[in-house]
Structure formats: C-alpha cells, structure tokens
Amino acid sequence: MKGKSSGRGFKPWAACTRLSVVDASPNLAPPPPPSGRGLHRFANPGRFLRLSGIVLPWLAAGGVGLTGLGLGWGLLGAPADYQQGDAVRIMYVHVPAAQMALAGYLGLALCSLFSIVWRHPLADLAAVEIGPVGAAFTALCLATGSIWGRPMWGTWWAWDARMTSVLILFFLYLGHVAVVRAFDDPVRGYRAGAILALIGVVNLPVIKFSVDWWNTLHQPASIGLTGAPAMHVSMLWPLLAASLGYACLFGAIVVARIRAAVLERRLRGLLLNRAEAAR
Amino acid sequence: MTHMPYVLSCYALGVLVPAVFGIAALARMRAATRKLVAIDPRQRS
C-alpha cells in the first residue's frame, strides 16, 4: 500500500488504482510479504467484503437488540440508586459509551500498528473509518457525563483527572480525523495518522487508572477482571447488555464504513482504468 | 427533585448518536454499491 514516488509527478490515486488492480485481477496481485502472510490473508478487499457481508447483519441485529434491551431495562426495569435516585440510570448510556471510546482508540492504535509494521492495506482504511465513530462515542461519553454531573455534583464540568483525560482522548480522535485528511497524498496522511494514534495510546492507561492515581470526583471501577463486581446484579445485567449492545453497534458501524470505503476505492479504480483506456 | 429530564436527554443522545452514524454508514455503503453496479454490473455479487 505504501505509495512509491515514481518521479513523474504526484499521483493521489496511486493507492486506489493499486488496490483495485489487486482486487479485480487476483493473478496480478503481488505475493504477500513473508513476515505477515497470515495477516495479509485478510488484506484482500474481496475476501473482506465476503466475510463482512456475513458478519455485518448479525452485528447490526445484535447491536440493536442488545442496546434496546439494555437501555430499556436500565430506564424502566433497573432499580434507582439509594443515593443518586433516578440519575443513576444515566450510567447505562455513559459507561458503555466510555468503554467504546477506549476500545475504539485501542482498535485505532492496533490498525495503526498493522499499517506501520506490516503495511496492511485494510488497516489504513479501518483506522480512517474508526476515527469519526470513536470521536462520536467519546463526545457521547463526555456529554452524558456532563449531564450526569449537573444534578449530582452541581456542575456541568470539572477539571477532574478522568474527565480531562477523556477530553484529551476526544482531541486525539479529532486530531487523527484531521491528520489523515490533511495530505494530498493519502498514504502520507495514513502514516502521519498512525504515528499520532500510536503516541496517543499513552493516554489509555492514564484514563483507566486516573481514578486510582489521583483524587478525583469519579469513583473507582465497579467492574474488574478480577474480583466480584461492586454492583448489585439488578444493575449489572442491564449494564452488561447495554455494553455488549454498544460494542456490537460500534463494530457494525465501523465494518459498514470500511465496506463503503472499499467499494468507493474499487469504484475510483474502475473509473480511472476506464479513463486511461479511453485515452 | 426529579432527575428524569437529565436521564431522558442522555437516553435520547445515546440512541441518536449510534443511529445517525449507523444510518449514514448504511446509506454510504448502498450508494457506493449502486454506483459500482451502474458502472460494472459484474460487481453485483
């Protein structure tokens, strides 16, 4: 995928045509580099379209169903908190959105790693498509947190360690969205975005452990990988359903966007091939 | 004091944001497929 300077001038469509040639004519495809043969099995856009076409409807249906179940249960079925009252129901939106903000950035960083180390062609596209979705879920997390803070803390915003680090995450997402689109040569944009995404990974443990490292308004994590959750089961189940539902929805949105990007590339490749043939 | 207006506004955002992004992604995917098929009918599969 890496653009090579031909010395005959700048060709912003170079990556698109190369992908379309690989896609349309498997016999012309160069052999995958030996270091990443396993990964490059999934770099074929045709194979990705086939696999994602099977997975996407299930992800979307699961996402809609589980999110509906989790949010409905949280709003109508789960008990109110003895201290916070009904305001605790905001948790069923806020926490899954925060989880997706973090998981999305981790996915973005992994795609950036695959892009830089193995030159995985779909990883570039995936990183570009994850950025806006992750930014939206981070904005949702910040907005719902702010709305939750108003009745509970008496303020819409505080420069609390957790809130500030999530705000930095939001800016990292916005920076990535801007950087990958800032270059005329898309490959240079992908590289710059990948470097920014990998540097920004430092912020993830800061967000996770900010409640332990500093004295913040946020409480420590109620659910951990080790130990029992510090939450009653009547609140835990709707939260798990909403979290799983948001994860499926996030995945479905990203997969649909990557499919659209692959199809758009194929379209550009076909149009360019036709234009060149007509000359 | 009831907090339901805060709760409902959060739920509205929590439904709207994924719905808007999901519908936009589907529309983009369908538009790309339609244009591709219009240029090259072999791409239908």
Interface residues (C-beta under 8 A of the other chain):
Chain A: A60 G63 T67 L71 L75 Q84 G85 D86 A87 R89 I90 V93 H94 A97 P132 V133 A136 F137 A139 L140 A143 T144 I147 W148 R150 P151 Y246 L249 F250 A252 I253 A256 R257 R259 A260 L263 E264 R266 L267 L270 L271 R274
Chain B: M1 T2 H3 M4 Y6 V7 S9 C10 Y11 L13 G14 V15 V17 P18 F21 G22 A25 L26 R28 M29 A31 A32 T33 K35 L36 I39 D40 Q43
